């Protein structure tokens, strides 16, 4: 008995939030979509595809990351060891004491809302907002 294999069109549906990147060989086989259990290979018909490449880029939403770093002093989190009674050490983060503050900016004649550490707040009270911002390289007119 001779068995005949019919070619069929195989389509992949993808969600709209992201795209899948597909690469093909010259003979029309998708190398990474092979079934290792049954030995079957999934292939596609090249005449049905447009002449352009079938690869597409991944589109993911970009979200801003809130960093726990003071922009004025550059203070970051500190790693410390939590030591138990049995002297077992586990890592712990000591975060910077960041505060949201509205500070009067004399040169701009307005309040500026900043996220800064309490150490930077003491430095601003001592030296002034313009001096500390200039030293840190921060443009207050955009804030």
N, CA, C and O atoms as a GROMACS GRO file, in nm:
protein
  572
    1UNK      N    1   0.084  -0.119   0.000
    1UNK     CA    2   0.000   0.000   0.000
    1UNK      C    3   0.088   0.124   0.000
    1UNK      O    4   0.180   0.138   0.080
    2UNK      N    5   0.058   0.210  -0.088
    2UNK     CA    6   0.132   0.336  -0.097
    2UNK      C    7   0.049   0.445  -0.030
    2UNK      O    8  -0.069   0.461  -0.059
    3UNK      N    9   0.111   0.518   0.057
    3UNK     CA   10   0.040   0.628   0.124
    3UNK      C   11   0.082   0.759   0.060
    3UNK      O   12   0.200   0.781   0.028
    4UNK      N   13  -0.013   0.843   0.042
    4UNK     CA   14   0.016   0.973  -0.019
    4UNK      C   15   0.004   1.083   0.087
    4UNK      O   16  -0.085   1.080   0.172
    5UNK      N   17   0.095   1.176   0.079
    5UNK     CA   18   0.096   1.287   0.174
    5UNK      C   19   0.050   1.412   0.100
    5UNK      O   20   0.106   1.448  -0.004
    6UNK      N   21  -0.052   1.476   0.153
    6UNK     CA   22  -0.104   1.597   0.089
    6UNK      C   23  -0.048   1.719   0.162
    6UNK      O   24  -0.036   1.721   0.284
    7UNK      N   25  -0.014   1.819   0.083
    7UNK     CA   26   0.037   1.945   0.141
    7UNK      C   27  -0.082   2.029   0.184
    7UNK      O   28  -0.178   2.046   0.108
    8UNK      N   29  -0.075   2.080   0.302
    8UNK     CA   30  -0.182   2.167   0.351
    8UNK      C   31  -0.121   2.296   0.402
    8UNK      O   32  -0.003   2.302   0.438
    9UNK      N   33  -0.202   2.398   0.405
    9UNK     CA   34  -0.156   2.528   0.451
    9UNK      C   35  -0.171   2.535   0.602
    9UNK      O   36  -0.277   2.502   0.656
   10UNK      N   37  -0.067   2.577   0.669
   10UNK     CA   38  -0.067   2.586   0.814
   10UNK      C   39  -0.052   2.732   0.852
   10UNK      O   40   0.039   2.800   0.803
   11UNK      N   41  -0.139   2.782   0.937
   11UNK     CA   42  -0.131   2.923   0.976
   11UNK      C   43  -0.122   2.934   1.127
   11UNK      O   44  -0.185   2.857   1.200
   12UNK      N   45  -0.042   3.028   1.172
   12UNK     CA   46  -0.027   3.058   1.313
   12UNK      C   47  -0.102   3.186   1.343
   12UNK      O   48  -0.084   3.286   1.273
   13UNK      N   49  -0.184   3.184   1.446
   13UNK     CA   50  -0.249   3.307   1.490
   13UNK      C   51  -0.170   3.365   1.605
   13UNK      O   52  -0.123   3.291   1.692
   14UNK      N   53  -0.156   3.495   1.606
   14UNK     CA   54  -0.081   3.558   1.713
   14UNK      C   55  -0.164   3.669   1.774
   14UNK      O   56  -0.239   3.736   1.703
   15UNK      N   57  -0.153   3.690   1.905
   15UNK     CA   58  -0.225   3.800   1.970
   15UNK      C   59  -0.173   3.934   1.921
   15UNK      O   60  -0.062   3.943   1.868
   16UNK      N   61  -0.252   4.037   1.938
   16UNK     CA   62  -0.214   4.168   1.889
   16UNK      C   63  -0.113   4.237   1.979
   16UNK      O   64  -0.049   4.333   1.936
   17UNK      N   65  -0.094   4.191   2.104
   17UNK     CA   66  -0.005   4.259   2.196
   17UNK      C   67   0.142   4.230   2.165
   17UNK      O   68   0.227   4.313   2.196
   18UNK      N   69   0.174   4.115   2.106
   18UNK     CA   70   0.312   4.087   2.073
   18UNK      C   71   0.317   4.008   1.943
   18UNK      O   72   0.216   3.951   1.901
   19UNK      N   73   0.433   4.005   1.881
   19UNK     CA   74   0.451   3.934   1.756
   19UNK      C   75   0.558   3.827   1.776
   19UNK      O   76   0.644   3.840   1.862
   20UNK      N   77   0.551   3.720   1.696
   20UNK     CA   78   0.646   3.610   1.705
   20UNK      C   79   0.741   3.620   1.586
   20UNK      O   80   0.697   3.643   1.473
   21UNK      N   81   0.869   3.603   1.611
   21UNK     CA   82   0.967   3.612   1.504
   21UNK      C   83   0.991   3.472   1.448
   21UNK      O   84   1.029   3.382   1.522
   22UNK      N   85   0.968   3.455   1.318
   22UNK     CA   86   0.984   3.327   1.252
   22UNK      C   87   1.096   3.337   1.149
   22UNK      O   88   1.103   3.435   1.076
   23UNK      N   89   1.183   3.237   1.144
   23UNK     CA   90   1.288   3.231   1.044
   23UNK      C   91   1.273   3.099   0.969
   23UNK      O   92   1.242   2.996   1.029
   24UNK      N   93   1.295   3.102   0.840
   24UNK     CA   94   1.276   2.981   0.761
   24UNK      C   95   1.406   2.944   0.690
   24UNK      O   96   1.492   3.028   0.666
   25UNK      N   97   1.416   2.814   0.658
   25UNK     CA   98   1.527   2.765   0.577
   25UNK      C   99   1.496   2.791   0.431
   25UNK      O  100   1.388   2.841   0.398
   26UNK      N  101   1.589   2.756   0.344
   26UNK     CA  102   1.568   2.778   0.201
   26UNK      C  103   1.466   2.680   0.145
   26UNK      O  104   1.399   2.713   0.047
   27UNK      N  105   1.452   2.562   0.202
   27UNK     CA  106   1.362   2.462   0.147
   27UNK      C  107   1.220   2.474   0.202
   27UNK      O  108   1.136   2.390   0.169
   28UNK      N  109   1.190   2.573   0.283
   28UNK     CA  110   1.054   2.595   0.328
   28UNK      C  111   1.018   2.523   0.456
   28UNK      O  112   0.900   2.506   0.484
   29UNK      N  113   1.116   2.480   0.535
   29UNK     CA  114   1.086   2.413   0.660
   29UNK      C  115   1.108   2.509   0.776
   29UNK      O  116   1.204   2.586   0.777
   30UNK      N  117   1.020   2.503   0.871
   30UNK     CA  118   1.040   2.578   0.993
   30UNK      C  119   1.117   2.487   1.087
   30UNK      O  120   1.062   2.392   1.143
   31UNK      N  121   1.244   2.515   1.105
   31UNK     CA  122   1.331   2.426   1.178
   31UNK      C  123   1.299   2.416   1.325
   31UNK      O  124   1.315   2.310   1.385
   32UNK      N  125   1.253   2.527   1.386
   32UNK     CA  126   1.229   2.526   1.529
   32UNK      C  127   1.092   2.472   1.564
   32UNK      O  128   1.064   2.452   1.682
   33UNK      N  129   1.004   2.448   1.466
   33UNK     CA  130   0.871   2.399   1.494
   33UNK      C  131   0.864   2.252   1.454
   33UNK      O  132   0.767   2.210   1.390
   34UNK      N  133   0.962   2.174   1.491
   34UNK     CA  134   0.960   2.031   1.461
   34UNK      C  135   0.912   1.955   1.583
   34UNK      O  136   0.940   1.993   1.697
   35UNK      N  137   0.841   1.850   1.558
   35UNK     CA  138   0.793   1.766   1.666
   35UNK      C  139   0.897   1.659   1.694
   35UNK      O  140   0.925   1.576   1.608
   36UNK      N  141   0.953   1.659   1.812
   36UNK     CA  142   1.058   1.564   1.844
   36UNK      C  143   1.001   1.429   1.885
   36UNK      O  144   1.073   1.329   1.883
   37UNK      N  145   0.874   1.425   1.923
   37UNK     CA  146   0.817   1.298   1.968
   37UNK      C  147   0.776   1.209   1.852
   37UNK      O  148   0.805   1.089   1.855
   38UNK      N  149   0.712   1.263   1.751
   38UNK     CA  150   0.660   1.179   1.644
   38UNK      C  151   0.745   1.186   1.518
   38UNK      O  152   0.722   1.108   1.426
   39UNK      N  153   0.842   1.276   1.511
   39UNK     CA  154   0.926   1.284   1.393
   39UNK      C  155   0.863   1.361   1.279
   39UNK      O  156   0.919   1.362   1.169
   40UNK      N  157   0.750   1.426   1.299
   40UNK     CA  158   0.685   1.504   1.194
   40UNK      C  159   0.744   1.644   1.189
   40UNK      O  160   0.781   1.700   1.292
   41UNK      N  161   0.753   1.698   1.072
   41UNK     CA  162   0.801   1.834   1.056
   41UNK      C  163   0.686   1.920   1.001
   41UNK      O  164   0.610   1.877   0.914
   42UNK      N  165   0.677   2.038   1.052
   42UNK     CA  166   0.574   2.131   1.006
   42UNK      C  167   0.639   2.223   0.904
   42UNK      O  168   0.740   2.287   0.934
   43UNK      N  169   0.582   2.230   0.786
   43UNK     CA  170   0.639   2.315   0.682
   43UNK      C  171   0.529   2.404   0.624
   43UNK      O  172   0.411   2.384   0.653
   44UNK      N  173   0.569   2.500   0.546
   44UNK     CA  174   0.474   2.592   0.486
   44UNK      C  175   0.502   2.601   0.337
   44UNK      O  176   0.610   2.566   0.290
   45UNK      N  177   0.403   2.648   0.265
   45UNK     CA  178   0.414   2.661   0.121
   45UNK      C  179   0.466   2.800   0.090
   45UNK      O  180   0.404   2.899   0.127
   46UNK      N  181   0.581   2.810   0.022
   46UNK     CA  182   0.644   2.940  -0.003
   46UNK      C  183   0.569   3.021  -0.107
   46UNK      O  184   0.580   3.144  -0.107
   47UNK      N  185   0.493   2.958  -0.194
   47UNK     CA  186   0.424   3.034  -0.297
   47UNK      C  187   0.307   3.114  -0.238
   47UNK      O  188   0.261   3.209  -0.301
   48UNK      N  189   0.257   3.076  -0.119
   48UNK     CA  190   0.148   3.149  -0.057
   48UNK      C  191   0.196   3.274   0.018
   48UNK      O  192   0.116   3.362   0.048
   49UNK      N  193   0.326   3.280   0.047
   49UNK     CA  194   0.379   3.392   0.123
   49UNK      C  195   0.418   3.506   0.031
   49UNK      O  196   0.456   3.483  -0.084
   50UNK      N  197   0.411   3.628   0.080
   50UNK     CA  198   0.461   3.740   0.000
   50UNK      C  199   0.613   3.730  -0.012
   50UNK      O  200   0.676   3.659   0.066
   51UNK      N  201   0.672   3.799  -0.108
   51UNK     CA  202   0.816   3.786  -0.130
   51UNK      C  203   0.901   3.847  -0.019
   51UNK      O  204   1.022   3.827  -0.019
   52UNK      N  205   0.842   3.921   0.074
   52UNK     CA  206   0.920   3.981   0.181
   52UNK      C  207   0.952   3.877   0.287
   52UNK      O  208   0.899   3.766   0.283
   53UNK      N  209   1.036   3.912   0.381
   53UNK     CA  210   1.075   3.824   0.491
   53UNK      C  211   0.957   3.807   0.586
   53UNK      O  212   0.881   3.902   0.607
   54UNK      N  213   0.941   3.688   0.644
   54UNK     CA  214   0.826   3.665   0.731
   54UNK      C  215   0.854   3.702   0.876
   54UNK      O  216   0.767   3.686   0.962
   55UNK      N  217   0.976   3.751   0.904
   55UNK     CA  218   1.007   3.786   1.042
   55UNK      C  219   0.946   3.920   1.077
   55UNK      O  220   0.936   4.010   0.993
   56UNK      N  221   0.905   3.933   1.201
   56UNK     CA  222   0.849   4.059   1.250
   56UNK      C  223   0.911   4.089   1.386
   56UNK      O  224   0.970   4.000   1.448
   57UNK      N  225   0.899   4.211   1.430
   57UNK     CA  226   0.963   4.250   1.555
   57UNK      C  227   0.867   4.231   1.671
   57UNK      O  228   0.746   4.224   1.653
   58UNK      N  229   0.924   4.223   1.790
   58UNK     CA  230   0.845   4.208   1.912
   58UNK      C  231   0.804   4.346   1.960
   58UNK      O  232   0.889   4.434   1.973
   59UNK      N  233   0.676   4.365   1.985
   59UNK     CA  234   0.625   4.493   2.031
   59UNK      C  235   0.574   4.477   2.174
   59UNK      O  236   0.469   4.417   2.197
   60UNK      N  237   0.649   4.529   2.270
   60UNK     CA  238   0.610   4.522   2.410
   60UNK      C  239   0.589   4.663   2.462
   60UNK      O  240   0.659   4.756   2.420
   61UNK      N  241   0.493   4.682   2.552
   61UNK     CA  242   0.472   4.816   2.606
   61UNK      C  243   0.589   4.856   2.694
   61UNK      O  244   0.639   4.776   2.773
   62UNK      N  245   0.633   4.982   2.682
   62UNK     CA  246   0.743   5.034   2.761
   62UNK      C  247   0.686   5.107   2.880
   62UNK      O  248   0.606   5.200   2.865
   63UNK      N  249   0.728   5.065   2.999
   63UNK     CA  250   0.679   5.127   3.121
   63UNK      C  251   0.796   5.192   3.193
   63UNK      O  252   0.905   5.135   3.197
   64UNK      N  253   0.776   5.311   3.250
   64UNK     CA  254   0.885   5.374   3.323
   64UNK      C  255   0.916   5.299   3.451
   64UNK      O  256   0.828   5.242   3.516
   65UNK      N  257   1.042   5.299   3.487
   65UNK     CA  258   1.088   5.230   3.606
   65UNK      C  259   1.119   5.333   3.713
   65UNK      O  260   1.199   5.424   3.691
   66UNK      N  261   1.054   5.320   3.830
   66UNK     CA  262   1.084   5.408   3.941
   66UNK      C  263   1.206   5.354   4.013
   66UNK      O  264   1.203   5.245   4.069
   67UNK      N  265   1.315   5.432   4.010
   67UNK     CA  266   1.439   5.387   4.071
   67UNK      C  267   1.451   5.447   4.209
   67UNK      O  268   1.410   5.561   4.234
   68UNK      N  269   1.507   5.370   4.299
   68UNK     CA  270   1.526   5.416   4.437
   68UNK      C  271   1.664   5.478   4.451
   68UNK      O  272   1.744   5.433   4.532
   69UNK      N  273   1.690   5.582   4.373
   69UNK     CA  274   1.816   5.654   4.376
   69UNK      C  275   1.784   5.802   4.387
   69UNK      O  276   1.699   5.853   4.315
   70UNK      N  277   1.852   5.869   4.477
   70UNK     CA  278   1.834   6.013   4.492
   70UNK      C  279   1.906   6.083   4.377
   70UNK      O  280   2.026   6.060   4.358
   71UNK      N  281   1.838   6.168   4.300
   71UNK     CA  282   1.905   6.234   4.188
   71UNK      C  283   2.005   6.340   4.232
   71UNK      O  284   2.096   6.373   4.157
   72UNK      N  285   1.990   6.395   4.353
   72UNK     CA  286   2.079   6.502   4.400
   72UNK      C  287   2.207   6.447   4.461
   72UNK      O  288   2.315   6.499   4.433
   73UNK      N  289   2.198   6.344   4.542
   73UNK     CA  290   2.316   6.291   4.610
   73UNK      C  291   2.368   6.163   4.546
   73UNK      O  292   2.485   6.128   4.567
   74UNK      N  293   2.287   6.092   4.470
   74UNK     CA  294   2.329   5.966   4.410
   74UNK      C  295   2.324   5.849   4.506
   74UNK      O  296   2.381   5.743   4.477
   75UNK      N  297   2.258   5.865   4.620
   75UNK     CA  298   2.250   5.757   4.719
   75UNK      C  299   2.166   5.642   4.663
   75UNK      O  300   2.063   5.664   4.599
   76UNK      N  301   2.213   5.517   4.688
   76UNK     CA  302   2.144   5.398   4.642
   76UNK      C  303   2.117   5.305   4.760
   76UNK      O  304   2.157   5.333   4.873
   77UNK      N  305   2.049   5.194   4.730
   77UNK     CA  306   2.021   5.095   4.834
   77UNK      C  307   2.150   5.029   4.880
   77UNK      O  308   2.245   5.015   4.803
   78UNK      N  309   2.151   4.988   5.005
   78UNK     CA  310   2.266   4.921   5.064
   78UNK      C  311   2.228   4.777   5.097
   78UNK      O  312   2.119   4.751   5.149
   79UNK      N  313   2.318   4.683   5.066
   79UNK     CA  314   2.293   4.543   5.100
   79UNK      C  315   2.353   4.513   5.236
   79UNK      O  316   2.468   4.546   5.265
   80UNK      N  317   2.272   4.450   5.319
   80UNK     CA  318   2.322   4.411   5.450
   80UNK      C  319   2.285   4.266   5.476
   80UNK      O  320   2.201   4.209   5.408
   81UNK      N  321   2.349   4.208   5.577
   81UNK     CA  322   2.319   4.072   5.618
   81UNK      C  323   2.227   4.075   5.740
   81UNK      O  324   2.253   4.145   5.837
   82UNK      N  325   2.119   3.998   5.731
   82UNK     CA  326   2.038   3.971   5.850
   82UNK      C  327   2.097   3.847   5.915
   82UNK      O  328   2.097   3.740   5.854
   83UNK      N  329   2.146   3.860   6.035
   83UNK     CA  330   2.212   3.749   6.103
   83UNK      C  331   2.119   3.695   6.210
   83UNK      O  332   2.078   3.768   6.300
   84UNK      N  333   2.086   3.567   6.200
   84UNK     CA  334   1.998   3.503   6.297
   84UNK      C  335   2.078   3.459   6.420
   84UNK      O  336   2.200   3.478   6.427
   85UNK      N  337   2.009   3.400   6.515
   85UNK     CA  338   2.075   3.350   6.637
   85UNK      C  339   2.174   3.238   6.605
   85UNK      O  340   2.276   3.222   6.672
   86UNK      N  341   2.142   3.160   6.500
   86UNK     CA  342   2.231   3.050   6.462
   86UNK      C  343   2.339   3.097   6.364
   86UNK      O  344   2.406   3.015   6.303
   87UNK      N  345   2.356   3.227   6.350
   87UNK     CA  346   2.456   3.290   6.264
   87UNK      C  347   2.431   3.263   6.116
   87UNK      O  348   2.524   3.267   6.036
   88UNK      N  349   2.306   3.237   6.079
   88UNK     CA  350   2.269   3.221   5.939
   88UNK      C  351   2.249   3.359   5.879
   88UNK      O  352   2.173   3.440   5.933
   89UNK      N  353   2.317   3.387   5.768
   89UNK     CA  354   2.313   3.520   5.709
   89UNK      C  355   2.226   3.520   5.583
   89UNK      O  356   2.246   3.438   5.493
   90UNK      N  357   2.132   3.610   5.577
   90UNK     CA  358   2.051   3.631   5.457
   90UNK      C  359   2.062   3.777   5.417
   90UNK      O  360   2.075   3.865   5.502
   91UNK      N  361   2.058   3.802   5.286
   91UNK     CA  362   2.074   3.937   5.233
   91UNK      C  363   1.946   4.017   5.249
   91UNK      O  364   1.835   3.964   5.236
   92UNK      N  365   1.962   4.145   5.278
   92UNK     CA  366   1.849   4.237   5.290
   92UNK      C  367   1.892   4.370   5.232
   92UNK      O  368   2.009   4.407   5.241
   93UNK      N  369   1.798   4.442   5.172
   93UNK     CA  370   1.826   4.574   5.116
   93UNK      C  371   1.783   4.682   5.215
   93UNK      O  372   1.673   4.677   5.269
   94UNK      N  373   1.870   4.778   5.237
   94UNK     CA  374   1.834   4.897   5.314
   94UNK      C  375   1.810   5.007   5.212
   94UNK      O  376   1.904   5.055   5.147
   95UNK      N  377   1.685   5.048   5.197
   95UNK     CA  378   1.650   5.147   5.096
   95UNK      C  379   1.683   5.288   5.143
   95UNK      O  380   1.692   5.314   5.263
   96UNK      N  381   1.700   5.376   5.047
   96UNK     CA  382   1.724   5.517   5.076
   96UNK      C  383   1.593   5.579   5.123
   96UNK      O  384   1.486   5.542   5.076
   97UNK      N  385   1.602   5.672   5.216
   97UNK     CA  386   1.484   5.740   5.268
   97UNK      C  387   1.443   5.850   5.170
   97UNK      O  388   1.476   5.967   5.189
   98UNK      N  389   1.370   5.811   5.064
   98UNK     CA  390   1.327   5.906   4.961
   98UNK      C  391   1.191   5.965   4.997
   98UNK      O  392   1.102   5.894   5.042
   99UNK      N  393   1.178   6.094   4.976
   99UNK     CA  394   1.054   6.166   5.007
   99UNK      C  395   1.014   6.250   4.887
   99UNK      O  396   1.099   6.302   4.816
  100UNK      N  397   0.883   6.263   4.866
  100UNK     CA  398   0.830   6.357   4.768
  100UNK      C  399   0.807   6.489   4.840
  100UNK      O  400   0.730   6.495   4.936
  101UNK      N  401   0.873   6.595   4.794
  101UNK     CA  402   0.862   6.725   4.859
  101UNK      C  403   0.837   6.834   4.756
  101UNK      O  404   0.890   6.831   4.645
  102UNK      N  405   0.756   6.932   4.796
  102UNK     CA  406   0.738   7.053   4.717
  102UNK      C  407   0.826   7.161   4.780
  102UNK      O  408   0.804   7.202   4.894
  103UNK      N  409   0.925   7.204   4.705
  103UNK     CA  410   1.023   7.300   4.756
  103UNK      C  411   1.011   7.428   4.675
  103UNK      O  412   0.997   7.424   4.553
  104UNK      N  413   1.015   7.542   4.743
  104UNK     CA  414   1.007   7.671   4.676
  104UNK      C  415   1.139   7.698   4.603
  104UNK      O  416   1.246   7.696   4.663
  105UNK      N  417   1.127   7.724   4.473
  105UNK     CA  418   1.242   7.756   4.389
  105UNK      C  419   1.242   7.906   4.366
  105UNK      O  420   1.157   7.959   4.295
  106UNK      N  421   1.338   7.974   4.427
  106UNK     CA  422   1.339   8.121   4.428
  106UNK      C  423   1.363   8.178   4.289
  106UNK      O  424   1.301   8.277   4.252
  107UNK      N  425   1.451   8.118   4.212
  107UNK     CA  426   1.482   8.169   4.078
  107UNK      C  427   1.364   8.153   3.982
  107UNK      O  428   1.343   8.236   3.894
  108UNK      N  429   1.288   8.048   3.999
  108UNK     CA  430   1.172   8.025   3.912
  108UNK      C  431   1.043   8.081   3.966
  108UNK      O  432   0.942   8.080   3.896
  109UNK      N  433   1.045   8.131   4.091
  109UNK     CA  434   0.928   8.189   4.157
  109UNK      C  435   0.809   8.092   4.159
  109UNK      O  436   0.696   8.130   4.132
  110UNK      N  437   0.838   7.966   4.191
  110UNK     CA  438   0.732   7.864   4.197
  110UNK      C  439   0.780   7.746   4.281
  110UNK      O  440   0.898   7.736   4.314
  111UNK      N  441   0.684   7.658   4.315
  111UNK     CA  442   0.717   7.535   4.385
  111UNK      C  443   0.760   7.430   4.284
  111UNK      O  444   0.707   7.423   4.173
  112UNK      N  445   0.856   7.348   4.324
  112UNK     CA  446   0.904   7.237   4.241
  112UNK      C  447   0.884   7.110   4.321
  112UNK      O  448   0.929   7.100   4.435
  113UNK      N  449   0.816   7.010   4.261
  113UNK     CA  450   0.794   6.883   4.329
  113UNK      C  451   0.909   6.789   4.294
  113UNK      O  452   0.933   6.758   4.178
  114UNK      N  453   0.981   6.745   4.397
  114UNK     CA  454   1.100   6.662   4.378
  114UNK      C  455   1.091   6.536   4.462
  114UNK      O  456   1.024   6.533   4.566
  115UNK      N  457   1.159   6.432   4.417
  115UNK     CA  458   1.175   6.310   4.496
  115UNK      C  459   1.322   6.304   4.536
  115UNK      O  460   1.409   6.280   4.452
  116UNK      N  461   1.348   6.325   4.663
  116UNK     CA  462   1.486   6.334   4.709
  116UNK      C  463   1.501   6.270   4.845
  116UNK      O  464   1.403   6.246   4.916
  117UNK      N  465   1.625   6.241   4.882
  117UNK     CA  466   1.652   6.180   5.011
  117UNK      C  467   1.652   6.286   5.119
  117UNK      O  468   1.661   6.406   5.091
  118UNK      N  469   1.642   6.241   5.243
  118UNK     CA  470   1.641   6.336   5.354
  118UNK      C  471   1.777   6.402   5.370
  118UNK      O  472   1.785   6.515   5.417
  119UNK      N  473   1.884   6.334   5.333
  119UNK     CA  474   2.018   6.394   5.335
  119UNK      C  475   2.026   6.508   5.233
  119UNK      O  476   2.085   6.612   5.262
  120UNK      N  477   1.966   6.489   5.115
  120UNK     CA  478   1.964   6.595   5.014
  120UNK      C  479   1.878   6.712   5.060
  120UNK      O  480   1.908   6.827   5.029
  121UNK      N  481   1.773   6.683   5.134
  121UNK     CA  482   1.688   6.789   5.188
  121UNK      C  483   1.764   6.877   5.286
  121UNK      O  484   1.750   7.000   5.285
  122UNK      N  485   1.847   6.814   5.371
  122UNK     CA  486   1.930   6.891   5.463
  122UNK      C  487   2.033   6.975   5.388
  122UNK      O  488   2.061   7.089   5.426
  123UNK      N  489   2.089   6.918   5.280
  123UNK     CA  490   2.188   6.990   5.201
  123UNK      C  491   2.125   7.108   5.129
  123UNK      O  492   2.186   7.214   5.118
  124UNK      N  493   2.001   7.092   5.080
  124UNK     CA  494   1.930   7.201   5.012
  124UNK      C  495   1.898   7.312   5.112
  124UNK      O  496   1.908   7.430   5.077
  125UNK      N  497   1.860   7.277   5.233
  125UNK     CA  498   1.832   7.379   5.334
  125UNK      C  499   1.958   7.456   5.373
  125UNK      O  500   1.950   7.574   5.406
  126UNK      N  501   2.073   7.389   5.368
  126UNK     CA  502   2.198   7.454   5.405
  126UNK      C  503   2.254   7.541   5.292
  126UNK      O  504   2.293   7.655   5.315
  127UNK      N  505   2.259   7.486   5.170
  127UNK     CA  506   2.327   7.553   5.058
  127UNK      C  507   2.234   7.622   4.960
  127UNK      O  508   2.277   7.713   4.890
  128UNK      N  509   2.109   7.583   4.953
  128UNK     CA  510   2.016   7.640   4.856
  128UNK      C  511   1.989   7.543   4.742
  128UNK      O  512   2.074   7.461   4.706
  129UNK      N  513   1.869   7.554   4.686
  129UNK     CA  514   1.825   7.460   4.582
  129UNK      C  515   1.904   7.478   4.452
  129UNK      O  516   1.939   7.379   4.388
  130UNK      N  517   1.933   7.602   4.413
  130UNK     CA  518   2.004   7.627   4.287
  130UNK      C  519   2.145   7.570   4.290
  130UNK      O  520   2.190   7.512   4.191
  131UNK      N  521   2.214   7.584   4.400
  131UNK     CA  522   2.353   7.537   4.411
  131UNK      C  523   2.358   7.384   4.405
  131UNK      O  524   2.442   7.328   4.336
  132UNK      N  525   2.269   7.318   4.478
  132UNK     CA  526   2.269   7.172   4.482
  132UNK      C  527   2.225   7.114   4.347
  132UNK      O  528   2.281   7.014   4.302
  133UNK      N  529   2.126   7.176   4.283
  133UNK     CA  530   2.080   7.127   4.153
  133UNK      C  531   2.187   7.147   4.046
  133UNK      O  532   2.205   7.061   3.960
  134UNK      N  533   2.258   7.258   4.051
  134UNK     CA  534   2.364   7.284   3.954
  134UNK      C  535   2.478   7.184   3.972
  134UNK      O  536   2.535   7.136   3.874
  135UNK      N  537   2.512   7.154   4.097
  135UNK     CA  538   2.620   7.058   4.124
  135UNK      C  539   2.581   6.917   4.077
  135UNK      O  540   2.666   6.842   4.028
  136UNK      N  541   2.452   6.881   4.092
  136UNK     CA  542   2.405   6.748   4.049
  136UNK      C  543   2.376   6.742   3.900
  136UNK      O  544   2.357   6.634   3.845
  137UNK      N  545   2.370   6.857   3.833
  137UNK     CA  546   2.342   6.859   3.690
  137UNK      C  547   2.194   6.843   3.658
  137UNK      O  548   2.159   6.783   3.556
  138UNK      N  549   2.107   6.895   3.744
  138UNK     CA  550   1.963   6.882   3.728
  138UNK      C  551   1.906   7.015   3.680
  138UNK      O  552   1.935   7.120   3.738
  139UNK      N  553   1.823   7.011   3.574
  139UNK     CA  554   1.758   7.130   3.522
  139UNK      C  555   1.622   7.142   3.589
  139UNK      O  556   1.532   7.062   3.563
  140UNK      N  557   1.605   7.241   3.674
  140UNK     CA  558   1.481   7.256   3.750
  140UNK      C  559   1.368   7.314   3.666
  140UNK      O  560   1.252   7.303   3.706
  141UNK      N  561   1.397   7.374   3.552
  141UNK     CA  562   1.291   7.433   3.471
  141UNK      C  563   1.202   7.327   3.406
  141UNK      O  564   1.089   7.357   3.367
  142UNK      N  565   1.252   7.203   3.395
  142UNK     CA  566   1.170   7.096   3.336
  142UNK      C  567   1.089   7.022   3.440
  142UNK      O  568   1.004   6.941   3.403
  143UNK      N  569   1.112   7.045   3.567
  143UNK     CA  570   1.043   6.971   3.672
  143UNK      C  571   0.914   7.040   3.709
  143UNK      O  572   0.841   6.992   3.795
   0.00000   0.00000   0.00000
